[in-house]
Amino acid sequence: MMLGYLLARRGLSVTVLEKHADFLRDFRGDTIHPSTITVLGELGLRDRFLELPLAHVSTLDVVIDAERFSLVDFGTLPSPDDFLVFAPQWDFLNFLAREGATVAGFELLMNTAVTGLLREGDRIVGVTTTGPDGPVEIRASLTVAADGRASTLREAAHLRPLELGVPIDVLWFYLPKPRNAPPPTLGYIDERGLVLTIDRADYYQSGLVIAKGGFDELRAAGLPALRERLVAIAPVLAPVVDALRDWDQVKLLSVQLDRLPQWWRDGLVCIGDAAHAMSPVGGVGVNYAIQDAVALANAVAPLLAAGPVPASALAAVQARRERPVIRMQRIQRFAHERLNRPISRAGRAIPRPARVVLRLTQPLVRRTMARLIGLGFLPEHVRSGP
């Protein structure tokens, strides 16, 4: 959606395909970071976007072994984009669709599923689709696979991701926000695990980190055991945890972490999760996908005006974007290993000396984490041009 909007603004004809009738999907990435708000500002969309019913967050706390630490302060970032917002992904996509509809050359086809690729020799020249009126072929100077971690186009192009291995999964569910709730708290950590409590104004988007493949065992123990575990780790949930009454309220996210050794074929390029599935650590997935879109638009818009994009340009986009992706994925892998570490003999999530160091270095940690999460590595900026 972002890429289509960017290219249409440059005077190109773009078709964006969405296989569903709407964008309503639960528990999709919906943290819109300062880097993305900056991109919206460069496009003149910032103010209109911020008029949506969004939850604004300037700081993020974590409670470790019952001790509160303020680990992220987005207020240390350059103004005015010194905060994060939580926006349901369908709201963000609907917003981009409305803005795209105002630009000549932008076409969005809903209920249209990609079924395969069109080829002329070794070059990809478009896609085959099935829409409301049956099969349709769409030819394009450049085909972009932005269809997620189970990408149909990636598979059709015979591009295979490198699986990096993840020892955790996440259970997601909604809980009411307790009265007299504490400041926005990303999560509660102790030797029993990690409970996420993402503040969504009047409710929590809550999560429980579990061992990879451990959902069936947890479910067999029953909902009362799950509620007890949540309250043991995050006592703040005690007044509201009974709202979790049915396993249908609990969604399993099988965490993936992978990336393609090669993101492109002649005539096609993968971006976002289709190129590199990110874990929930840091909530960076949507924002790295947006950065991919900006970098790709900057690189190919002038070339598309003249015809097909040379493979060398697509390789250059990968070379630019895979560096920040690899760095962030290394951090995510470290976090996974730490979260999956067995209970320490001291019965603490982190040893006492480490907590003392963390307490003393909080000002530095707050600034560093704000840049790492809020801006990421190599934030992209929109280029203007003919």
C-alpha positions in Angstrom: 0.0 0.0 0.0 2.7 2.4 0.9 4.8 1.5 -2.1 1.8 1.9 -4.4 1.1 5.3 -3.0 4.7 6.4 -3.3 5.0 5.3 -6.9 1.6 6.8 -7.9 2.7 10.1 -6.5 5.6 10.0 -8.9 3.2 9.7 -11.9 3.3 5.9 -12.4 0.4 3.5 -12.8 0.2 1.1 -9.9 -2.1 -1.8 -9.1 -2.2 -3.0 -5.5 -3.8 -6.4 -5.0 -5.6 -7.6 -1.8 -7.1 -11.1 -1.7 -9.6 -10.3 1.1 -12.6 -8.1 1.0 -11.3 -5.9 3.8 -8.2 -5.5 6.0 -9.8 -6.7 9.3 -7.3 -9.1 10.8 -6.6 -9.5 14.5 -3.2 -9.3 16.1 -1.3 -7.9 13.1 1.6 -5.6 13.7 0.2 -2.2 14.6 2.9 -0.2 16.3 3.6 2.8 14.1 7.0 4.0 15.1 8.5 7.5 14.8 10.4 6.6 11.6 7.1 5.8 9.9 5.4 9.0 11.3 8.4 10.9 9.8 7.7 9.3 6.4 4.0 10.3 6.6 5.1 13.8 7.4 7.4 13.9 4.3 4.3 12.9 2.3 2.1 15.5 3.8 -0.1 12.9 5.5 1.1 13.2 9.1 -1.6 15.5 10.5 -4.4 13.6 8.8 -3.1 10.3 10.1 -2.8 11.6 13.6 -6.5 12.6 13.5 -7.4 8.9 13.6 -8.3 7.4 17.1 -4.8 6.4 18.0 -3.1 5.6 21.3 0.0 7.8 21.7 2.9 6.5 23.7 6.0 8.5 24.7 7.6 6.1 27.2 7.6 2.4 27.7 8.3 0.7 31.1 9.2 -2.9 31.8 8.7 -4.6 35.2 11.5 -7.0 36.0 11.2 -9.2 39.1 8.6 -6.7 40.5 10.9 -3.7 39.9 9.8 -1.1 37.4 12.3 0.2 34.8 11.7 2.9 32.3 13.6 1.6 29.3 12.3 3.6 26.3 11.8 7.4 26.1 10.8 8.5 22.7 10.8 12.1 23.9 14.6 11.9 23.5 14.1 11.7 19.7 14.0 14.8 17.5 10.7 16.7 17.6 8.0 16.5 16.3 8.1 12.7 15.8 9.1 11.9 19.3 6.3 9.3 20.1 4.9 6.0 19.0 1.3 5.3 18.2 -0.7 2.1 18.3 -3.0 1.9 15.3 -5.0 -1.2 14.3 -3.5 -2.3 11.0 -6.8 -2.1 9.3 -7.1 1.6 10.2 -3.6 2.3 8.8 -4.3 0.4 5.6 -7.7 2.0 5.1 -6.1 5.4 5.6 -3.5 4.6 2.9 -6.2 3.3 0.6 -8.2 6.5 1.0 -5.1 8.6 0.3 -4.2 6.5 -2.6 -7.6 6.9 -4.1 -6.9 10.6 -4.5 -3.8 10.0 -6.7 -4.1 9.4 -10.4 -2.6 6.1 -11.3 -3.3 4.3 -8.0 -5.6 1.3 -8.3 -6.5 -1.0 -5.4 -8.2 -4.3 -6.3 -9.9 -6.0 -3.3 -11.0 -9.7 -3.4 -8.2 -10.4 -5.9 -5.8 -13.2 -5.1 -2.6 -13.7 -6.9 -2.3 -17.3 -8.2 1.0 -17.2 -10.1 3.6 -15.3 -12.2 3.7 -14.4 -15.8 7.0 -14.9 -17.6 8.6 -14.0 -20.9 11.7 -16.2 -21.0 13.6 -15.7 -17.7 11.9 -12.4 -16.9 8.8 -12.0 -14.8 6.3 -9.6 -16.5 3.3 -9.7 -14.2 0.9 -12.0 -12.3 -2.1 -14.2 -12.7 -5.0 -13.5 -10.4 -8.5 -14.6 -9.5 -10.9 -11.8 -8.7 -14.7 -11.3 -8.4 -15.0 -11.8 -12.2 -12.7 -14.8 -12.5 -9.1 -15.2 -13.7 -7.3 -12.0 -14.8 -3.7 -11.5 -16.0 -2.0 -8.3 -14.9 1.2 -7.3 -16.7 3.7 -5.0 -15.1 7.2 -3.6 -15.6 7.9 -4.5 -12.0 6.1 -7.0 -9.8 6.5 -6.6 -6.0 5.9 -9.4 -3.6 4.6 -7.8 -0.4 2.4 -10.7 0.5 3.9 -11.7 3.8 5.8 -14.6 5.4 3.8 -17.2 3.5 4.3 -15.3 0.2 2.7 -16.9 -2.8 4.8 -14.9 -5.2 8.0 -15.8 -3.4 7.2 -19.4 -3.7 6.3 -19.1 -7.4 9.6 -17.3 -8.0 11.5 -20.2 -6.3 13.0 -18.0 -3.7 13.6 -19.9 -0.4 14.1 -18.1 2.9 16.9 -18.9 5.3 15.2 -20.0 8.6 17.0 -18.5 11.6 15.3 -20.6 14.2 13.0 -19.3 17.0 12.6 -21.0 20.4 9.4 -19.1 21.4 5.8 -18.5 20.4 3.4 -15.9 21.6 -0.2 -16.2 22.7 -2.2 -13.0 22.0 -5.5 -11.9 23.6 -7.4 -8.8 24.7 -8.0 -7.9 28.4 -9.8 -4.9 29.9 -7.6 -2.2 31.3 -7.7 -2.3 35.1 -8.8 0.7 37.1 -5.9 2.8 38.4 -3.7 1.2 35.8 0.1 1.8 36.0 2.0 3.9 33.4 2.2 2.2 29.9 4.1 -1.0 30.5 5.4 -3.1 27.7 5.6 -6.2 29.8 6.2 -8.0 33.1 9.2 -10.4 33.4 10.2 -12.8 36.1 11.6 -16.3 36.3 8.2 -17.8 35.2 8.2 -15.9 31.9 7.0 -12.7 30.1 3.6 -11.2 29.9 3.0 -8.4 27.5 0.5 -5.6 28.3 0.4 -3.2 25.4 -1.7 -0.2 26.4 -4.5 0.4 23.9 -6.2 3.3 25.7 -9.2 1.4 27.2 -7.8 -2.2 27.0 -4.6 -4.2 26.9 -3.4 -6.1 23.9 -1.9 -8.8 26.0 0.4 -11.6 25.3 2.2 -14.5 26.9 5.6 -15.7 25.6 5.7 -19.5 25.6 8.2 -22.1 24.4 8.0 -23.0 20.7 5.4 -25.7 20.3 4.2 -25.5 23.9 0.6 -24.3 23.2 -1.0 -27.8 23.3 0.4 -28.5 26.7 -0.7 -25.2 28.0 -4.1 -25.6 26.6 -4.4 -29.1 28.1 -3.8 -27.6 31.6 -6.9 -25.4 31.1 -7.8 -21.7 31.2 -7.7 -21.5 35.0 -4.1 -22.5 34.9 -3.4 -19.9 32.2 -5.1 -17.2 34.2 -3.1 -18.1 37.3 0.1 -17.9 35.3 -0.7 -14.5 34.0 -1.5 -13.1 37.4 1.6 -14.7 38.9 3.8 -12.8 36.4 1.7 -9.7 36.1 -0.3 -9.1 39.3 -1.8 -5.9 37.7 -4.0 -8.3 35.7 -5.7 -9.9 38.7 -8.9 -7.7 38.5 -9.4 -8.3 34.8 -8.0 -11.7 34.0 -11.4 -13.4 34.4 -12.4 -11.7 31.1 -10.5 -14.5 29.5 -13.3 -17.1 29.4 -12.7 -19.2 26.2 -9.8 -20.5 24.2 -11.3 -18.8 21.2 -10.1 -15.5 22.7 -6.5 -16.7 22.5 -4.6 -16.6 19.3 -1.3 -18.4 18.7 1.4 -16.5 16.9 3.9 -19.0 15.6 7.0 -16.7 15.7 9.1 -16.8 12.6 12.5 -15.2 11.9 13.9 -15.7 8.4 15.2 -13.8 5.4 15.8 -14.4 1.7 19.4 -14.8 0.6 18.2 -13.2 -2.6 15.2 -10.8 -2.6 14.7 -10.5 -6.4 14.4 -12.1 -9.8 14.5 -10.3 -13.1 11.2 -8.3 -13.0 10.3 -9.1 -9.4 11.4 -8.0 -5.9 10.2 -9.1 -2.4 9.8 -6.6 0.5 8.6 -6.7 4.1 7.8 -10.1 5.6 8.1 -11.7 2.1 11.8 -10.8 2.2 12.5 -11.0 5.9 10.0 -12.2 8.6 10.7 -10.3 11.8 9.8 -11.5 15.3 7.5 -9.4 17.6 10.6 -8.2 19.6 10.6 -4.4 19.4 7.4 -4.4 17.3 9.5 -3.3 14.3 8.0 -5.5 11.5 5.6 -3.0 10.0 8.1 -0.2 10.2 10.9 -2.2 8.5 8.4 -3.1 5.7 7.6 0.6 5.3 11.4 1.4 5.1 11.7 -1.2 2.4 8.9 0.4 0.5 10.5 3.9 0.7 13.9 2.6 -0.3 12.4 0.7 -3.3 10.3 3.6 -4.5 13.4 5.9 -4.3 15.4 3.5 -6.4 13.0 2.4 -9.0 10.6 5.3 -9.6 12.9 7.1 -12.1 13.7 3.8 -13.8 10.1 2.7 -14.2 9.3 5.9 -16.1 11.5 4.5 -18.8 10.4 0.8 -18.7 11.5 -2.4 -17.0 13.8 -2.1 -13.9 17.2 -3.7 -14.4 18.0 -6.5 -12.0 21.1 -4.6 -10.8 18.8 -1.9 -9.4 16.8 -4.5 -7.4 20.1 -6.1 -6.2 21.1 -2.6 -5.0 17.9 -2.2 -3.0 18.5 -5.5 -1.3 22.1 -4.6 -0.5 20.9 -1.4 1.1 18.0 -2.8 3.1 19.4 -6.2 4.2 22.1 -4.5 6.4 19.6 -3.0 8.9 17.4 -6.1 8.7 20.4 -8.4 9.6 21.4 -6.2 12.5 17.9 -6.1 13.9 17.4 -9.8 13.5 20.6 -10.4 15.4 19.1 -8.4 18.3 15.9 -10.3 18.1 17.7 -13.7 18.2 19.6 -12.6 21.3 16.3 -11.6 22.9 14.7 -14.9 22.0 17.6 -16.8 23.6 17.3 -14.7 26.7 13.6 -15.2 27.0 14.0 -18.9 26.6 16.8 -19.3 29.1 16.0 -21.7 32.0 15.1 -20.4 35.4 18.2 -19.1 37.2 19.2 -20.7 40.5 18.5 -17.4 42.2 14.9 -17.4 41.1 15.3 -14.2 39.2 14.8 -13.2 35.6 18.1 -11.3 35.6 20.8 -11.5 38.3 20.9 -8.8 40.9 24.2 -7.2 39.7 22.7 -6.8 36.2 19.6 -5.1 37.7 21.8 -2.7 39.6 23.7 -1.8 36.3 20.4 -1.4 34.5 19.1 0.9 37.2 22.2 3.1 37.1 22.3 3.3 33.3 18.5 4.0 32.7 19.1 7.5 31.1 21.4 6.0 28.5 19.3 3.0 28.0 16.2 5.1 27.4 17.9 7.1 24.7 19.5 4.1 23.1 16.3 2.0 23.0 14.3 5.0 21.7 16.6 5.2 18.7 16.9 1.5 18.2 13.1 0.9 18.3 11.8 4.2 17.2 14.1 4.9 14.2 15.8 1.5 13.6 19.0 1.1 11.6 19.2 3.2 8.5 15.8 5.0 8.5 14.7 5.9 5.0 13.4 9.3 3.7 11.1 10.0 0.8 12.8 11.5 -2.3 10.9 13.9 -4.5 11.3 13.7 -8.3 9.6 13.7 -11.6 
